[in-house]
Amino acid sequence: MMMKLNERRTVELLKELVETPSPSGYTEKVMELISRQFDEIGIAYKKTNKGAIIATIEGGDTARHRLLTAHTDTLGAMVKEIKSDGRLKLTMVGGFNWNAVEGEYCLIHTATGKEVRGTILMHQTTVHVYKNAGTAERNADNIEIRIDERVTNAAGTRALGIEVGDFVSFDPRFEVTGSGFIKSRHLDDKASTALLLELVRSLQEQGTVLPHTTHFYISNNEEIGYGGNSNIPKETVEYIAVDMGAIGDGQASDEYTVSICAKDSSGPYHYALTQHLTGLCKVGNIPFKLDIYPYYGSDASAAIRAGFDVKHALFGPGIESSHALERTHIDSLTATAQLLHAYVTSAMMD
């Protein structure tokens, strides 16, 4: 039976997730949210030393396990330097372009727990002063945070509790349009996280017995390359990364279907498992696109690099303008949810 996505519940959870700041390295609050979700659902889970969470549903086959993962960590920044005028120089957390966050409101998370508002701007923003305001390079030397406090020097900024090493999160600007689009930063990969949690909740509500013991791994370091490369149960045979589909020129993925990745920058994904996923889509009339992501890596590829002997694959909702002002459509979330349900309720390949 095809799973019917609870759109309202999923979108409400997605909004809560993206509005919980969680740049890689600063994910305690969002992982507390994940813990509360699993507690409400009533599923057993464990926490790793790195702060990830693995929940498990026992299945009919306890010898061969499946693992599905999504990640809650996002792009962000850290304070690199407190400048003489009190503004902040930044260093990136994760891979993005500075122009993708120029003009964005942000939060500076101090070590004392205090949060200070600010705006990410070019130093040469004022066109009435800087002749090169439009042409100056958008880089770490020119990008800075204007703090929303009355500070004019480094001492004043430090008096707020701000120091080198503090994390900076970007405002998500979450919005759902009447035409079904969901616009927000950090849909990568909180859209997939919301879908995994909704899948677990629906399986528990319906009392579904899975054919194989299945682990749900919510990782918190994917954007820096190693979120899901440890704590993988030894019985795991198939490893699925549920992550965004990359959209752009030459890409097959779109915002209305589930995107299945055949290859990314790490190399091809497991051919037979990928074909199994496309077969489930064809049998279930799930709209999908098979695609190759040229500049992309995942927790599944990180697990392979770490030496795990698993069949790995990747699929997820199509996300437009990844690592910037992202957007997807409820149809893509629905298609991804349908493939998730079809996969975990199907028999494993021989």
N, C-alpha and C positions, 0 to 999 in steps of 0.2 A: 504494500500500500504506500502511495506517494505521500511524503510528509507535507503538510500544509503549514507554511511559515506563519507564525504569529507575528505579523508585521509590527503592530503597535508595541508589543513587549520588546521585540528585537531593537527597534529604533530608539525606544526609551533607554534601553541598556547601552546602546551605542553612544547616545548622547552623554550618558553618565561617564562612560569610559573615556571619551575624547576630552571631556571637561575635567578629568582628573590628570593633572600634570605628571608626566612620566618619561622625561628624556632618559636615554640609556645611562645607567649608573645612579638614577634617582627614581626608583620605581616602588618604594615601600608602600605608598598610599594606594597605588593602583592594584598591587598584589593583595593588599588587605581587602580591597573591593572584590577581587576574584575569590578570595577565601570565603567572604560572606556569601557570595553567590553559590558556591559549592555547599556551604553549610545549609542554606535555604533549600537547595535541591535535595540534600540528604545523601550525598555521595562521599565516599572515603577519598582522602587525598593526602599527599605528603609534600613537605617543602624541602627544596634542595638548599645546600649551603650558599648557592648563588642567588637564592631568592625566588627561583621558579617554583611552580606548583604542578604536580602530576596527580590527576584524579583517575580512578580506575573503575571500570564496569566489568565484572566477571561475565564471561561468555561460555557457550557450550564447549568450545575447544579451549582448554587452558594450557595447551602445549605450544601453540603458535599464536602469538599475540600481534595485535595491530597498535600503532601509535599515530595519533594525529596531533599536530602542534600548530599553535598560532602565537604571536608575540604581542605583548602590551607595551614594550618600550618604543619610544619615538625619537625623532630627531630633536635636537635642542642645542644648547651651547653652555659654556662655562666662562666665568670671569677670568680672563687672562691677565688683565692689568687694570689698575685704577689710575686713570690719567690725571694730570695735574689740574685740569679744570673740573674734576669730579665725575666725568663721564667714564664709561666702562669699555675697554677693549675686550673682544671675545675670541674664543676658540671654538670651533665646531664640534658637536657631538653627532656623529653620523654623517652621511654623505649627502650634501645638498649644495646649491649655489646661493651665494649671499643675496643675489637679487630676489630670490624666492621669499626672503623674510624681511626685506627692506620695507619700512613703513608699518611693520606689524607691532601691535602691543604685546607686552611680555611681562612675565613675573620673574623677579630675582629671588631665589630661595636661599635665605641666609642660614648659617649653621645654627643659629639660635631658634630657628623655626619661623622667624618673621619673614613676611613676603612683601617685597617692595615693587611697585608698578613702574613700568618704563616703556619706552618706544625705541625700536631698532631703526636707526637712521644712518645715512651717510654723513660723515663729518662736513662735507661740502654740500649740504642740502639747500641752503638758502640761495636762491637764484639771484637775489639782489646783492649778494656779496661775492659769490664764487662763480667766476666765468665758466668754470669747467663742471658745474653742478650736474649736468646731464651726461658728460663724457668721462668723468673720473671713474677709474676702475672700481668695481664693486668687489672689494677684497677685505681681508682681516685688518689691513692697515687703515682703511677708510671707514669701515662700518663700526658703529659704536652704539651704546645705549644712552639715551637721554633719560635720566632718572626723574620721576615725578615727585621730587622733594626739593626743598630750597637748599641746594648744595652748589658750590662754585669752586671747590677744591677737593683734593684727595682726602684731606682730614675730615671734611664734612661728610663725605661718602662713607668713610670708615666708621664715623660716629653713628651711622644708621645700622651698623652691624654687617655691612657688605665687605667681603674680602675675596681675594684671589682664590679660585677653586669653587666658588658658589655656582650652583646650577641655575640655568635660565631656561624657562619654558615659554613656548609661543602660544598666544591665544588661538584657540581652534576655530572660532567663528562658525559654530555648527548651525546648519539651517536645512530644513526640509521644505521643498517647494511643492506647490499644488500639482505639478506635473510629475511628481514622483522622484525627483532628484534629491540626493543627499550631498550637501556641500560641507566640507570641513577639512581642516588639517588633521593629520593623524588617522585617516581612514586606513592607512597602512600602519599597523595591521589590526587596528581595533575593530574594523568591520568583521574580519574573520574571527576575532576573539568573541565578539557578540554572537556570531553564528554558531561557534562551537558550544558556547554556554547554552544557547537556546536548544541546540541539538540534544545535549545531555539532559536538559530539563524536560524536553518532550519525551525522550526515551524513558525517563523515570516516571513521568505522569502516565504514560501509556502501558507501562510494565513490559516493555519490549525486551525480549531475550535475544541477545546478540549471538551470532554464530561463533565469534571468537572473543576472548578477553581483549578489551580495548582500553588503551590509555589515552588520556587527554592532557597534553603537556602544554601548559601556558608558560612560555619563556619570557625573559625580560632583558636579554642582551643581544637580540638578533641584529639590530642596526649597527653593532660594532663587531659582528662576525662570529659569535660563539654561543648564541643563546641556547640551542638545543643539541649540543654536541656531547652531552654527558648525561648520566643518570637514566640511560635508556635500558629498560629491562632486558635481560639477556634472552628472553623468549621472543622478543620482537622480531618479526619477519618482514613486515611491511611498515614503512615510515612515510606518512603523508604530511607535507608542509601545506597548511592552508594559509595562503598569502595572496597578495594582490596580483592581478593581471596587468601587464604594462601596455599602455595605449600610446600610439603615435604613428608617424609615417612608417609604412612598411609592416605594421603590426596587424594581426588578424583580430586581436582582442577588442571588445567594445564594452560599453557600460550597461548592456542589457542581457548578457549571457554569462555563464561561468567560463573562465579562461583556464585551460589545461596547458601546462608548460611542458614542451617536449625537450627543450634544451635552454640553459642559460649560460652565463660566463664560466660556470664550473664544468660544463660539459652536458652530455645528454642525461636525462633522467631514465630510470629503468623502463625499457621499451615495453615489456609485457605488461607491467603494472599500468603504464600510461595508456596502453591499448585497452586494458580492462576498464579504465575510467571512461574512455570514449565509448566503449561498448555499452556501459551502464546508461550513458546519456542517450544513445541511440534507442535502446530498448525502452527507456522510460520517457522518451520524447522531451528530454531536458535540453534546452538550448545551450549550446556550447561552442567554443572556438578553440582550436588547437593552435598553439603559438610558440614562438621562440623569443626569449627576452635577452637581448645582447649584452646589457650591462647590469647584471642582476645576480644575486646569490641568495640562498635561503638557509633556514635551519636544517633542512634535509641535506643540502650539499655540505653544510658544516659537519653533520653527523658522518657523512661518507668520508670527508677529509680526516675526521678523528679516528677512522678505522673501523667503524661499525659495519658488520656484515648484514646489511638490510637491503631490501628492494625499496627504492625511494621514488616518490613522485610529488608533484606540486600542482595545486589548483586553487582558485579563489575568484572573488569578484573582480571585474574589470574596474580599474581606478584611473581616471583621467588626471593628467598633470601631477604625476606622482612626485613625492618629496617637495611639494609646493602647496598650492591651494587646490586640494584634491576634490574629486566629485565622482559619485557613482549613482546608480539608479536602483530603486527597490526591485526591479526585475532581475538585476544581476545578483542581488542578495538572495532572492527567491530561488534562482537557478542553482546557486552555490549550495543553498540549504538542501535542495532536492538531491543534488549529487552526494552531499555528505550523508544523508539518510540512506540513499541507495547503496553507497559504499559500505557503511558499517553494518548494514543488514544483509549484505550479500556474502556468499561463501568465498573464502580465500582461494586464490589461484593455486593449482597444484604445482 
